[in-house]
């Protein structure tokens, strides 16, 4: 996987470099090209049951988990973040069905090392 990511980043950097040499030929949108620094890239994977997705958006889930994994100033541990998300989804089910029904709520996450 490391080789695939490195190849993709190298290809992207080469494309940016060649585009920047011909800026006058490109329209304004095509002139934009970020230089990537691998220390700025953080990857994590998450498996979430539909019982959680019924009440929480992917963005909300991603933000909570990203903070717990990568924000050094955060006091939110990944286990606490997962528990918080499960409780939020469970509250959604409780409020909607008044305890008569609750779908499975599960989450598993891990950081993918990026070299």
C-alpha positions, 0 to 999 in steps of 0.5 A, a space after each residue: 500500500 505504501 508504494 501505491 500511495 507514494 506513486 500517487 503522490 509522486 504522480 500528482 506532484 509531477 502533474 502540478 509541476 508541469 501545469 505550473 510551467 504552462 499557467 498561461 495556457 490554463 483557465 483559472 480553475 486549472 491553475 490551482 494545484 496544491 503541493 502535498 506534504 505527507 505529514 499533512 495527510 491523516 487517514 483512518 478507516 471506520 466501519 459503522 452499522 446502519 443503526 448509527 447511520 440512521 441518526 448521525 451523518 458521515 461528516 459528524 462521525 468523521 469529525 468526532 473520530 478525526 479529532 480523537 485520532 489526530 488533534 493533539 490538543 483534544 482530550 477525547 480518546 478514540 474509545 470515548 469518541 466511539 462511546 459518545 457516537 454510540 450514545 448519540 445514535 441510541 438516543 435517536 432510536 430511543 426518542 423515535 421509538 420510545 424504547 420499543 425498538 432499537 437497531 444494532 449500533 456498532 462502530 470500529 475505527 483504526 488509523 491507517 499508517 501513512 508513510 
